[in-house]
Each structure stands twice: as C-alpha cells, then as structure tokens.
C-alpha cells in the first residue's frame, strides 16, 4: 500500500510535532517518526523542565488551534529582571499594559500533552512512536526512511527534527560549527513561601546564570518556579548529589530571599551546555528545524522559540510553493527557507553566545562595568524596547503563523 505523504518528519518532540500540526492546518500530510515513548514524556508530576513561550510563538499555537487547551496551564511572564549577583544596577523589562505579557511559561509535559492530543485527532498526521529508523534515502523523486522493524515511510520532503544530535543531519554530511561551554544546567522545580509576581529572574554569577522562571501555582495554592542553575562542569556531579536540604541551602543563598523560604524541591536533572550551528539548514529534499539546525545557550530562553520560528517559516514557504504548483521537496522552496531562516537563527545564536561570554568574565571590575552598562540600558527606553521585542519574538520578518 502506498503510504507516501508530503512530509517525513524525523523527530516528534516539541518542534517536530508542532511542525506536523502547523503543516496539517495548511493541508500538508506527514509521517512523524519518533523513538520516544509518549507515556514516559507525559508522566505525572512537575520535574522542573519548562519552556518560555514568546508572544510570537504563542501566536503560532493560537493559529494552529492549541491556545484554548494550553491557556489554563499558562503562567504569564509580566516582567523580566536581569541582575548581576543581586547587586545594584539591574534591568527591568516590563511591556506596556496594552501589549500583554512578555511570554508564557509552561511545563514541558503540558506542552507535550496538548501537542500529542491534537496530533492523535489529526487525520493528516501519521504518528509512529517508539520507532527507530535504520536507514534514510533521498533522491530526485522523493524521500523514505525504513524502521528497524522493516516498515518504510515515504514523502516528498524529509525534515530533521531530532534535536542536537540529529542523525539525519549527520547522515546528510552537513557541517556543524560547535563548541562546549564547560558548564552544565541543573534544572528542578521549586516550591517557595512567597509569590513570584510573574517575574522571571536572570541572576548572573561568575559560574553562569541562575534563572528563576515563574510557574503557575499548584492546585493547593503552593507557589512554584522552575530553576535553571548553570554550574561548572566539574561541580555538576557534586551539586546533583547534594541532599535536598543542602541543595535548598545553596539555592536560597543565591536567591537572597527573593521568594522567602523554599518549601520543597523536585527531582533534579542536568544537561551540558554548548553551541552549534549548521553550515546549511537544507539539502536535497531535506530541511532541518529546531536544535537539529541550531543549538544555543539557554541564557535568554530562546531555544524552543527559535525552532518554532523555523516551523512557521517552513510551512509558509511550502504553502506559497503549493500555490505555484511546486511540491514540498522543490529546491526553490528549500532555498527560500534557507535564506529566510539561516541568517536570523545565526544572529540569535551569536547574540546569546556573546551574552554568555560577557557575563562569564570574573572579577569585581568586570561586574562593576556590567552593572554600569545595565543601569544605562535601564534608563534607555528605546534600547529596552528593542530587547523586549526580541524577547517577545516580534522583531524581524515574521512568518504569518507567528503573527497575531
């Protein structure tokens, strides 16, 4: 039986599944092949893994019909506070009342539940979970992938969406510029005595940023935040092995009483921090999206949002091509996607890398200079507006799906 579809999306994570749903809204069918078990990815409980969804990304979710399911679980980000070691000279980013929030925070589990439920109900999506790919083929006439069980999936365009270690990218021989920061992000959910006021805190210490991201209160009213604590690679194992009491003491010391006492801490996880950017995001009948194309430091919370911009751009390019009678794998369309997303994603990646290095310079003199600069930004409305537009994802050439 012919099972050929428009897209063969390898990787059914947050970016890959959003692409399948966005493409379906425009009439494109897809195979979504993912090795993970959905039940494990949506298990009960909040483990601290969360994502900031920018204004533009929220528009995308609204335009593909996910906003109603997600809104009850959202925690608006009303402002962002940036400070160097809790000293004077902080920046407060707060939009005008008519502009709404700077974004919304969600537990990753919540995002996956909404995406997976929508995918199951979408006839244009054939979702193949718990499926390992053994081989991939791309030719002038189409693409295909064969699973380890012998099942073959065919399409007009292959999309690599497997994340930073994308085997599709590697098999295509696409060059990648990359380096490690020799740091590791420790993530956990924390419960605290005082409300966070919907403020996201980015506190910079010599070892790296210490981020407190506002989460929606638990059903019993418990105040919650997601912690992303950057530590040196050599210290990471020790931090993960700390008892809950010792871990809380270290966190409270860095929070300096922001939310009062920490009442509880969830499971801890960690992941290495690095930078990578591909030389190209396309090949013969191939497009890369999300972390398969670019991986950045989480310092500004833009990693997922950058991938969602890829989604919007690719779908718009494919839709425009369809109006001209071009199939999804057409080289002209892939060249247009390359031009649109290649430079933008590279500039965001460079900016986050620069911030990481700037705030990583140790010593009181460097701290004093940073705080002086931050105080200057605080008093410069135009510059603050530019930073906020970037954070909200509304700057630059936005795909239609990411517009209000």
C-alpha beads as a LAMMPS data file, in Angstrom:
LAMMPS data file: protein, C-alpha beads

404 atoms
403 bonds

1 atom types
1 bond types

-500.0 500.0 xlo xhi
-500.0 500.0 ylo yhi
-500.0 500.0 zlo zhi

Masses

1 110.0

Atoms # bond

1 1 1 0.000 0.000 0.000
2 1 1 1.303 3.466 -0.929
3 1 1 1.795 5.462 2.268
4 1 1 3.554 8.462 0.707
5 1 1 2.873 11.799 2.394
6 1 1 4.054 15.366 1.906
7 1 1 6.461 15.435 4.856
8 1 1 8.558 12.823 6.617
9 1 1 9.336 14.426 9.996
10 1 1 12.019 12.537 11.873
11 1 1 11.632 13.571 15.493
12 1 1 8.309 14.102 17.253
13 1 1 9.369 16.446 20.059
14 1 1 8.009 19.921 20.711
15 1 1 9.287 21.355 17.412
16 1 1 8.671 18.304 15.221
17 1 1 5.094 17.791 16.391
18 1 1 4.298 21.497 16.141
19 1 1 5.530 21.380 12.545
20 1 1 3.247 18.436 11.765
21 1 1 0.221 20.249 13.218
22 1 1 1.045 23.570 11.538
23 1 1 1.550 21.802 8.199
24 1 1 -1.756 19.955 8.620
25 1 1 -3.561 23.277 9.099
26 1 1 -2.340 24.200 5.622
27 1 1 -3.347 20.869 4.117
28 1 1 0.011 19.050 4.179
29 1 1 0.146 15.444 5.327
30 1 1 3.034 13.978 7.278
31 1 1 4.648 10.956 8.815
32 1 1 6.053 11.768 12.267
33 1 1 8.581 9.164 13.387
34 1 1 9.981 9.294 16.907
35 1 1 11.898 6.800 19.038
36 1 1 10.495 8.069 22.368
37 1 1 7.592 6.624 24.338
38 1 1 4.848 9.279 24.713
39 1 1 3.790 7.795 28.055
40 1 1 7.227 8.500 29.519
41 1 1 7.301 12.041 28.159
42 1 1 3.916 12.882 29.676
43 1 1 4.265 11.151 33.045
44 1 1 2.620 12.844 36.032
45 1 1 4.477 15.444 38.069
46 1 1 6.499 18.610 37.543
47 1 1 10.220 17.924 37.274
48 1 1 11.356 21.465 36.570
49 1 1 11.649 21.092 32.807
50 1 1 9.775 24.077 31.436
51 1 1 9.797 26.398 28.441
52 1 1 9.194 30.102 27.955
53 1 1 6.829 30.624 25.041
54 1 1 7.314 34.044 23.465
55 1 1 4.475 36.229 22.200
56 1 1 5.157 35.206 18.596
57 1 1 5.287 31.507 19.482
58 1 1 2.010 31.881 21.375
59 1 1 0.501 33.355 18.219
60 1 1 1.616 30.189 16.407
61 1 1 -0.079 27.975 18.988
62 1 1 -3.221 30.090 18.673
63 1 1 -3.208 29.891 14.880
64 1 1 -2.959 26.085 14.887
65 1 1 -5.715 25.682 17.480
66 1 1 -3.746 24.873 20.659
67 1 1 -4.243 28.067 22.670
68 1 1 -7.539 27.073 24.306
69 1 1 -6.075 23.804 25.617
70 1 1 -2.886 25.483 26.863
71 1 1 -4.127 28.768 28.327
72 1 1 -5.457 27.310 31.624
73 1 1 -1.953 25.986 32.366
74 1 1 -0.024 29.136 31.428
75 1 1 1.874 31.390 33.779
76 1 1 2.261 34.828 32.175
77 1 1 5.676 36.467 32.321
78 1 1 4.750 40.033 33.268
79 1 1 8.347 41.233 33.520
80 1 1 11.967 40.081 33.380
81 1 1 14.550 41.191 35.940
82 1 1 18.228 40.949 34.984
83 1 1 20.795 41.464 37.733
84 1 1 24.493 40.811 38.329
85 1 1 24.984 38.826 41.570
86 1 1 21.996 40.554 43.226
87 1 1 23.870 43.869 43.255
88 1 1 22.614 47.301 42.244
89 1 1 22.213 48.136 38.572
90 1 1 19.519 45.731 37.454
91 1 1 17.368 45.938 34.331
92 1 1 13.595 45.525 34.485
93 1 1 11.861 44.642 31.242
94 1 1 8.149 45.339 31.517
95 1 1 5.872 45.831 28.492
96 1 1 3.178 48.470 28.245
97 1 1 -0.254 47.394 29.599
98 1 1 -1.791 47.134 26.116
99 1 1 0.983 44.792 24.942
100 1 1 0.140 41.947 27.313
101 1 1 2.829 39.732 28.790
102 1 1 6.384 39.087 27.624
103 1 1 5.507 35.442 27.184
104 1 1 4.095 32.427 28.992
105 1 1 5.739 29.673 30.998
106 1 1 4.668 26.041 30.614
107 1 1 5.882 22.774 31.998
108 1 1 7.196 20.787 29.025
109 1 1 4.835 17.986 29.987
110 1 1 1.869 20.331 29.476
111 1 1 3.063 21.311 26.005
112 1 1 3.577 17.685 25.018
113 1 1 0.128 16.628 26.255
114 1 1 -1.557 19.328 24.160
115 1 1 0.534 18.559 21.070
116 1 1 0.099 14.799 21.326
117 1 1 -3.661 15.016 21.863
118 1 1 -4.036 17.282 18.830
119 1 1 -1.817 15.010 16.715
120 1 1 -3.867 11.925 17.565
121 1 1 -7.001 13.717 16.361
122 1 1 -5.451 14.987 13.099
123 1 1 -6.043 12.640 10.110
124 1 1 -3.237 14.262 8.111
125 1 1 -0.670 13.130 10.705
126 1 1 0.539 9.514 10.818
127 1 1 2.382 9.304 14.146
128 1 1 4.836 6.453 14.577
129 1 1 6.026 6.499 18.207
130 1 1 8.602 4.130 19.731
131 1 1 10.064 3.655 16.246
132 1 1 13.768 3.500 15.459
133 1 1 14.988 4.461 11.992
134 1 1 17.502 2.080 10.412
135 1 1 18.073 3.848 7.079
136 1 1 17.170 7.006 5.166
137 1 1 17.008 7.617 1.419
138 1 1 16.753 10.869 -0.544
139 1 1 16.550 11.069 -4.335
140 1 1 15.316 13.357 -7.097
141 1 1 11.844 11.895 -6.841
142 1 1 11.220 11.595 -3.110
143 1 1 12.465 10.511 0.312
144 1 1 11.961 7.498 2.504
145 1 1 13.019 6.035 5.828
146 1 1 12.911 2.428 6.959
147 1 1 12.462 1.406 10.574
148 1 1 14.338 -1.356 12.369
149 1 1 11.156 -3.436 12.124
150 1 1 11.132 -3.092 8.318
151 1 1 8.352 -0.509 7.889
152 1 1 9.006 2.122 5.210
153 1 1 7.734 5.711 5.290
154 1 1 7.691 7.778 2.090
155 1 1 7.283 11.501 1.454
156 1 1 8.250 14.409 -0.784
157 1 1 10.385 16.182 1.843
158 1 1 12.418 14.886 4.778
159 1 1 12.641 17.087 7.886
160 1 1 15.301 16.523 10.538
161 1 1 13.827 17.426 13.924
162 1 1 15.634 15.025 16.256
163 1 1 17.491 17.651 18.272
164 1 1 21.151 18.474 18.830
165 1 1 22.497 15.028 17.957
166 1 1 20.373 14.708 14.811
167 1 1 21.333 11.506 12.942
168 1 1 19.563 12.847 9.854
169 1 1 21.880 15.862 9.819
170 1 1 24.927 13.683 10.384
171 1 1 23.953 11.235 7.641
172 1 1 23.465 14.140 5.223
173 1 1 27.064 15.221 5.887
174 1 1 26.078 18.766 6.898
175 1 1 28.974 20.572 8.583
176 1 1 28.407 21.960 12.077
177 1 1 30.299 24.681 13.939
178 1 1 30.144 23.828 17.630
179 1 1 31.792 24.225 20.990
180 1 1 31.081 23.402 24.610
181 1 1 30.882 25.936 27.437
182 1 1 32.232 23.501 30.045
183 1 1 29.129 24.249 32.044
184 1 1 26.040 22.272 32.862
185 1 1 22.478 23.431 33.538
186 1 1 20.872 21.932 36.632
187 1 1 17.077 22.104 36.447
188 1 1 14.494 21.480 39.141
189 1 1 11.056 22.595 40.214
190 1 1 10.978 24.514 43.496
191 1 1 8.173 25.490 45.862
192 1 1 8.521 28.719 47.826
193 1 1 6.762 30.668 50.559
194 1 1 6.124 33.935 48.708
195 1 1 4.558 34.508 45.272
196 1 1 6.881 35.253 42.349
197 1 1 4.685 38.032 40.987
198 1 1 5.002 36.604 37.471
199 1 1 8.563 37.908 37.265
200 1 1 11.295 35.899 35.529
201 1 1 14.681 36.442 37.200
202 1 1 18.022 36.095 35.434
203 1 1 20.744 36.419 38.075
204 1 1 24.306 36.288 36.791
205 1 1 27.071 34.729 38.848
206 1 1 30.686 34.117 37.743
207 1 1 29.945 30.415 37.164
208 1 1 26.940 31.233 34.979
209 1 1 23.331 32.436 35.044
210 1 1 20.907 31.415 37.779
211 1 1 17.385 31.664 36.371
212 1 1 14.095 31.561 38.282
213 1 1 11.153 31.150 35.931
214 1 1 7.590 31.703 37.188
215 1 1 5.242 28.737 37.052
216 1 1 1.521 28.587 37.716
217 1 1 0.668 27.892 41.359
218 1 1 -0.225 24.297 42.197
219 1 1 -3.889 23.435 42.743
220 1 1 -3.441 23.752 46.511
221 1 1 -2.039 27.276 46.105
222 1 1 1.627 26.357 46.508
223 1 1 3.880 28.901 44.804
224 1 1 6.178 27.311 42.211
225 1 1 9.078 28.265 39.968
226 1 1 11.369 26.462 37.577
227 1 1 15.052 26.721 38.433
228 1 1 17.791 26.659 35.792
229 1 1 21.130 26.876 37.590
230 1 1 24.305 26.944 35.491
231 1 1 27.318 25.376 37.209
232 1 1 30.838 24.484 36.101
233 1 1 31.055 21.020 34.581
234 1 1 33.476 19.973 37.316
235 1 1 30.950 20.955 40.025
236 1 1 27.837 19.475 38.419
237 1 1 28.136 15.959 39.832
238 1 1 28.536 17.321 43.348
239 1 1 25.519 19.626 43.000
240 1 1 23.353 16.752 41.782
241 1 1 24.454 14.567 44.716
242 1 1 23.647 17.155 47.385
243 1 1 20.913 16.199 49.806
244 1 1 17.665 18.116 49.360
245 1 1 18.467 20.149 52.466
246 1 1 21.943 21.101 51.252
247 1 1 20.668 21.831 47.741
248 1 1 17.951 24.120 49.112
249 1 1 20.518 25.947 51.248
250 1 1 22.695 26.635 48.181
251 1 1 19.715 27.799 46.148
252 1 1 18.428 30.075 48.920
253 1 1 21.872 31.663 49.240
254 1 1 21.814 32.622 45.549
255 1 1 18.182 33.771 45.681
256 1 1 18.927 36.163 48.550
257 1 1 15.412 35.865 49.985
258 1 1 13.589 36.704 46.741
259 1 1 10.652 34.346 47.349
260 1 1 11.130 33.604 51.013
261 1 1 11.921 30.132 52.248
262 1 1 11.992 27.224 49.817
263 1 1 9.372 24.754 50.958
264 1 1 10.230 21.923 48.579
265 1 1 12.374 20.883 45.649
266 1 1 11.558 18.393 42.896
267 1 1 13.779 15.899 41.095
268 1 1 16.999 17.348 39.729
269 1 1 18.242 16.844 36.188
270 1 1 21.104 18.314 34.221
271 1 1 22.314 18.736 30.673
272 1 1 25.587 20.004 29.178
273 1 1 25.633 23.460 27.620
274 1 1 27.049 24.047 24.184
275 1 1 26.687 25.978 20.951
276 1 1 26.224 24.588 17.483
277 1 1 25.093 25.966 14.162
278 1 1 24.979 24.178 10.842
279 1 1 26.638 25.474 7.692
280 1 1 23.316 24.987 5.904
281 1 1 19.814 24.048 7.028
282 1 1 18.790 22.350 3.784
283 1 1 19.928 19.634 1.389
284 1 1 18.408 17.641 -1.435
285 1 1 14.781 17.206 -0.328
286 1 1 15.888 17.919 3.229
287 1 1 15.164 20.679 5.770
288 1 1 16.405 20.969 9.339
289 1 1 14.372 22.587 12.113
290 1 1 14.960 23.386 15.766
291 1 1 18.001 22.045 17.574
292 1 1 18.909 19.885 14.593
293 1 1 19.852 23.170 12.885
294 1 1 20.989 25.343 15.782
295 1 1 21.650 24.857 19.476
296 1 1 22.119 27.871 21.746
297 1 1 22.758 28.645 25.399
298 1 1 19.509 28.870 27.426
299 1 1 20.593 32.264 28.791
300 1 1 17.730 34.093 27.041
301 1 1 15.210 31.246 26.878
302 1 1 15.030 31.416 23.093
303 1 1 15.957 27.869 22.051
304 1 1 12.449 26.485 21.558
305 1 1 11.167 29.794 20.190
306 1 1 13.889 29.777 17.553
307 1 1 12.718 26.317 16.478
308 1 1 9.106 27.473 16.312
309 1 1 10.155 30.296 14.001
310 1 1 11.663 27.614 11.763
311 1 1 8.288 25.864 11.789
312 1 1 6.378 28.982 10.774
313 1 1 8.818 29.852 8.008
314 1 1 8.975 26.344 6.530
315 1 1 5.189 25.958 6.470
316 1 1 4.753 29.362 4.845
317 1 1 7.348 28.542 2.187
318 1 1 5.632 25.235 1.440
319 1 1 2.214 26.894 1.254
320 1 1 3.470 29.574 -1.134
321 1 1 5.035 26.857 -3.266
322 1 1 1.823 24.863 -3.396
323 1 1 0.018 27.899 -4.811
324 1 1 2.557 27.852 -7.662
325 1 1 2.175 24.131 -8.189
326 1 1 5.508 23.224 -6.552
327 1 1 5.828 20.112 -4.398
328 1 1 7.270 20.303 -0.841
329 1 1 10.708 18.975 -1.828
330 1 1 11.284 21.539 -4.587
331 1 1 14.797 23.031 -4.490
332 1 1 13.489 26.581 -4.997
333 1 1 11.385 26.345 -1.864
334 1 1 14.228 24.947 0.214
335 1 1 16.496 27.763 -0.995
336 1 1 13.883 30.289 0.144
337 1 1 13.665 28.617 3.563
338 1 1 17.470 28.688 3.793
339 1 1 17.614 32.415 3.042
340 1 1 14.821 33.222 5.486
341 1 1 15.971 31.262 8.499
342 1 1 19.716 30.799 8.065
343 1 1 20.819 34.344 8.912
344 1 1 18.189 35.057 11.573
345 1 1 18.958 31.935 13.586
346 1 1 22.695 32.570 13.262
347 1 1 22.394 36.125 14.595
348 1 1 20.333 34.994 17.588
349 1 1 22.864 32.246 18.272
350 1 1 25.749 34.715 18.167
351 1 1 23.929 37.152 20.449
352 1 1 23.284 34.511 23.112
353 1 1 26.878 33.309 22.859
354 1 1 28.115 36.872 23.329
355 1 1 25.935 37.405 26.403
356 1 1 27.171 34.149 27.884
357 1 1 30.795 35.200 27.486
358 1 1 30.201 38.781 28.643
359 1 1 28.559 37.762 31.914
360 1 1 31.073 34.976 32.433
361 1 1 34.033 37.342 32.843
362 1 1 35.045 37.047 36.503
363 1 1 36.234 39.734 38.902
364 1 1 34.795 42.823 40.626
365 1 1 35.931 45.189 37.853
366 1 1 34.048 43.229 35.183
367 1 1 30.986 43.086 37.440
368 1 1 31.108 46.849 38.007
369 1 1 31.346 47.533 34.260
370 1 1 28.433 45.187 33.532
371 1 1 26.271 46.818 36.187
372 1 1 27.111 50.258 34.820
373 1 1 26.040 49.133 31.371
374 1 1 22.856 47.571 32.715
375 1 1 21.995 50.786 34.542
376 1 1 22.421 52.603 31.229
377 1 1 20.055 50.217 29.463
378 1 1 17.534 50.685 32.294
379 1 1 17.469 54.404 31.507
380 1 1 17.258 53.957 27.710
381 1 1 13.621 53.281 26.684
382 1 1 14.434 52.710 23.009
383 1 1 17.098 50.135 23.795
384 1 1 14.830 48.395 26.315
385 1 1 12.079 48.297 23.691
386 1 1 14.439 46.581 21.247
387 1 1 15.413 43.951 23.815
388 1 1 11.747 43.327 24.702
389 1 1 10.728 42.950 21.062
390 1 1 13.491 40.381 20.634
391 1 1 12.392 38.533 23.772
392 1 1 8.777 38.513 22.607
393 1 1 9.881 37.273 19.182
394 1 1 8.059 40.036 17.319
395 1 1 11.124 41.595 15.646
396 1 1 12.249 40.892 12.117
397 1 1 10.496 39.167 9.218
398 1 1 7.858 37.071 10.981
399 1 1 6.093 34.145 9.311
400 1 1 2.333 34.603 9.020
401 1 1 1.627 31.851 11.570
402 1 1 3.592 33.756 14.220
403 1 1 1.630 36.967 13.782
404 1 1 -1.387 37.855 15.898

Bonds

1 1 1 2
2 1 2 3
3 1 3 4
4 1 4 5
5 1 5 6
6 1 6 7
7 1 7 8
8 1 8 9
9 1 9 10
10 1 10 11
11 1 11 12
12 1 12 13
13 1 13 14
14 1 14 15
15 1 15 16
16 1 16 17
17 1 17 18
18 1 18 19
19 1 19 20
20 1 20 21
21 1 21 22
22 1 22 23
23 1 23 24
24 1 24 25
25 1 25 26
26 1 26 27
27 1 27 28
28 1 28 29
29 1 29 30
30 1 30 31
31 1 31 32
32 1 32 33
33 1 33 34
34 1 34 35
35 1 35 36
36 1 36 37
37 1 37 38
38 1 38 39
39 1 39 40
40 1 40 41
41 1 41 42
42 1 42 43
43 1 43 44
44 1 44 45
45 1 45 46
46 1 46 47
47 1 47 48
48 1 48 49
49 1 49 50
50 1 50 51
51 1 51 52
52 1 52 53
53 1 53 54
54 1 54 55
55 1 55 56
56 1 56 57
57 1 57 58
58 1 58 59
59 1 59 60
60 1 60 61
61 1 61 62
62 1 62 63
63 1 63 64
64 1 64 65
65 1 65 66
66 1 66 67
67 1 67 68
68 1 68 69
69 1 69 70
70 1 70 71
71 1 71 72
72 1 72 73
73 1 73 74
74 1 74 75
75 1 75 76
76 1 76 77
77 1 77 78
78 1 78 79
79 1 79 80
80 1 80 81
81 1 81 82
82 1 82 83
83 1 83 84
84 1 84 85
85 1 85 86
86 1 86 87
87 1 87 88
88 1 88 89
89 1 89 90
90 1 90 91
91 1 91 92
92 1 92 93
93 1 93 94
94 1 94 95
95 1 95 96
96 1 96 97
97 1 97 98
98 1 98 99
99 1 99 100
100 1 100 101
101 1 101 102
102 1 102 103
103 1 103 104
104 1 104 105
105 1 105 106
106 1 106 107
107 1 107 108
108 1 108 109
109 1 109 110
110 1 110 111
111 1 111 112
112 1 112 113
113 1 113 114
114 1 114 115
115 1 115 116
116 1 116 117
117 1 117 118
118 1 118 119
119 1 119 120
120 1 120 121
121 1 121 122
122 1 122 123
123 1 123 124
124 1 124 125
125 1 125 126
126 1 126 127
127 1 127 128
128 1 128 129
129 1 129 130
130 1 130 131
131 1 131 132
132 1 132 133
133 1 133 134
134 1 134 135
135 1 135 136
136 1 136 137
137 1 137 138
138 1 138 139
139 1 139 140
140 1 140 141
141 1 141 142
142 1 142 143
143 1 143 144
144 1 144 145
145 1 145 146
146 1 146 147
147 1 147 148
148 1 148 149
149 1 149 150
150 1 150 151
151 1 151 152
152 1 152 153
153 1 153 154
154 1 154 155
155 1 155 156
156 1 156 157
157 1 157 158
158 1 158 159
159 1 159 160
160 1 160 161
161 1 161 162
162 1 162 163
163 1 163 164
164 1 164 165
165 1 165 166
166 1 166 167
167 1 167 168
168 1 168 169
169 1 169 170
170 1 170 171
171 1 171 172
172 1 172 173
173 1 173 174
174 1 174 175
175 1 175 176
176 1 176 177
177 1 177 178
178 1 178 179
179 1 179 180
180 1 180 181
181 1 181 182
182 1 182 183
183 1 183 184
184 1 184 185
185 1 185 186
186 1 186 187
187 1 187 188
188 1 188 189
189 1 189 190
190 1 190 191
191 1 191 192
192 1 192 193
193 1 193 194
194 1 194 195
195 1 195 196
196 1 196 197
197 1 197 198
198 1 198 199
199 1 199 200
200 1 200 201
201 1 201 202
202 1 202 203
203 1 203 204
204 1 204 205
205 1 205 206
206 1 206 207
207 1 207 208
208 1 208 209
209 1 209 210
210 1 210 211
211 1 211 212
212 1 212 213
213 1 213 214
214 1 214 215
215 1 215 216
216 1 216 217
217 1 217 218
218 1 218 219
219 1 219 220
220 1 220 221
221 1 221 222
222 1 222 223
223 1 223 224
224 1 224 225
225 1 225 226
226 1 226 227
227 1 227 228
228 1 228 229
229 1 229 230
230 1 230 231
231 1 231 232
232 1 232 233
233 1 233 234
234 1 234 235
235 1 235 236
236 1 236 237
237 1 237 238
238 1 238 239
239 1 239 240
240 1 240 241
241 1 241 242
242 1 242 243
243 1 243 244
244 1 244 245
245 1 245 246
246 1 246 247
247 1 247 248
248 1 248 249
249 1 249 250
250 1 250 251
251 1 251 252
252 1 252 253
253 1 253 254
254 1 254 255
255 1 255 256
256 1 256 257
257 1 257 258
258 1 258 259
259 1 259 260
260 1 260 261
261 1 261 262
262 1 262 263
263 1 263 264
264 1 264 265
265 1 265 266
266 1 266 267
267 1 267 268
268 1 268 269
269 1 269 270
270 1 270 271
271 1 271 272
272 1 272 273
273 1 273 274
274 1 274 275
275 1 275 276
276 1 276 277
277 1 277 278
278 1 278 279
279 1 279 280
280 1 280 281
281 1 281 282
282 1 282 283
283 1 283 284
284 1 284 285
285 1 285 286
286 1 286 287
287 1 287 288
288 1 288 289
289 1 289 290
290 1 290 291
291 1 291 292
292 1 292 293
293 1 293 294
294 1 294 295
295 1 295 296
296 1 296 297
297 1 297 298
298 1 298 299
299 1 299 300
300 1 300 301
301 1 301 302
302 1 302 303
303 1 303 304
304 1 304 305
305 1 305 306
306 1 306 307
307 1 307 308
308 1 308 309
309 1 309 310
310 1 310 311
311 1 311 312
312 1 312 313
313 1 313 314
314 1 314 315
315 1 315 316
316 1 316 317
317 1 317 318
318 1 318 319
319 1 319 320
320 1 320 321
321 1 321 322
322 1 322 323
323 1 323 324
324 1 324 325
325 1 325 326
326 1 326 327
327 1 327 328
328 1 328 329
329 1 329 330
330 1 330 331
331 1 331 332
332 1 332 333
333 1 333 334
334 1 334 335
335 1 335 336
336 1 336 337
337 1 337 338
338 1 338 339
339 1 339 340
340 1 340 341
341 1 341 342
342 1 342 343
343 1 343 344
344 1 344 345
345 1 345 346
346 1 346 347
347 1 347 348
348 1 348 349
349 1 349 350
350 1 350 351
351 1 351 352
352 1 352 353
353 1 353 354
354 1 354 355
355 1 355 356
356 1 356 357
357 1 357 358
358 1 358 359
359 1 359 360
360 1 360 361
361 1 361 362
362 1 362 363
363 1 363 364
364 1 364 365
365 1 365 366
366 1 366 367
367 1 367 368
368 1 368 369
369 1 369 370
370 1 370 371
371 1 371 372
372 1 372 373
373 1 373 374
374 1 374 375
375 1 375 376
376 1 376 377
377 1 377 378
378 1 378 379
379 1 379 380
380 1 380 381
381 1 381 382
382 1 382 383
383 1 383 384
384 1 384 385
385 1 385 386
386 1 386 387
387 1 387 388
388 1 388 389
389 1 389 390
390 1 390 391
391 1 391 392
392 1 392 393
393 1 393 394
394 1 394 395
395 1 395 396
396 1 396 397
397 1 397 398
398 1 398 399
399 1 399 400
400 1 400 401
401 1 401 402
402 1 402 403
403 1 403 404
